[in-house]
């Protein structure tokens, strides 16, 4: 990855972290100021926006329309939508049972799960530098948790820590599955198809779950313009996050994106210092720098995939693609090879034709010469031979 691409990926990754910070701040305001705790309603608004834009884009005629997608792989997107919805719900539900510190630590479990799934499904092969970079990022998260403990922010419920930690691990695993499927889809199909199908099935699943689990909480909401703005801010941040995350994954990988998202908690803490009077610690800045160093190290080295078995592709396809034994040869080399083959073939054809013409002329001359000799031998006298103009002509043509 070139320095420019690395800077672009870093910037876009931190932009995604800022969007997650926006959702956290909106949710925090809803919970603390207005006593609104409706995670499924908030998720439903996000999926509804995705459905209203990307799913409608799939409602077209021709190849790749929504009916063909549903017939061929609709059940896969149904499972993926269920995974994505429950991943969002599980992590929010975990706050009711465990502490913020536990959630921040265990949420990093998504990174090793992503690496395993990418190795298994996407054939990604990591180098020692990548493992070192991941360890550096996790050290940065450790510094962030330490800063929380020193600042007295080890808040949250402790009613059932074991259940809460299990929900965090479940959420991290589901997020990893969703992100790997997203990487595969956006790199092999289209991001519009992924977002459209997630929006469609996410809307249906979250609506059913919202009616079953949150109808009392929704009925108890004291609606005001402030609450409406917070709901809208959350939905817009989540919608932009989903839309842009697919682009960043196309440029890098799901693992790289999730490493960059480790700074989202830090951005939330920085906002909390001004909005919710959190205590500030210098370790927050140390944690931010360490995570960014780990992220940069991870993206500085490419993650090659397993080489494809050359016997799996036919030689005819190879020659059709590039007219070369090496499919990865530069276009200029391929052109040179084509020109050389053309020139060589033309020269061989010219030489063959010349040889054929020369042989024909020799055979014709030899025949004429033999004919002249036979006629001269049969003539009774030189006078008779001179009267025969054709014999003389044949003799001249033979000399010529």
Buried (B, 14 or more C-beta within 10 A) or exposed (E): BEEEEBEBBBEBBBBBBBBBBBBBBBBBBBEEEBEBBBBBBBBBBBBBBBBEBBBEEBEEEEEEEBEEBBEEBBEEBBEBBBBBBBBBBBBBBBBBBBBBBBBBBBBBBBBBBBBEBBBEEBEBBBEEEBEBBBEBBBBBBBBBBBBBEEBEBBEBBEEEBEBBBBBBBBBBBBBBBBBBBBBBBBBEBBBBBBBBBBBBBBBBBBBEBBEEBBEEBEEEBEEEEEBEEBBEBBBBBBBBBBBBBBEBBEBBBBBBBBBBBBBBBBBBBBBBBEEBEBEBBEBBBBBBEBBBBBBBBBBEBEBEEEEEEEEEEEEEEBEEEBEBEEBEBEEEEBEEBEEEEEEEEEEEEEEEEEEEEEEEEEEEBEEBBEBBEEBBEEBEEEEEBEEBEEBBEBBEEBEE
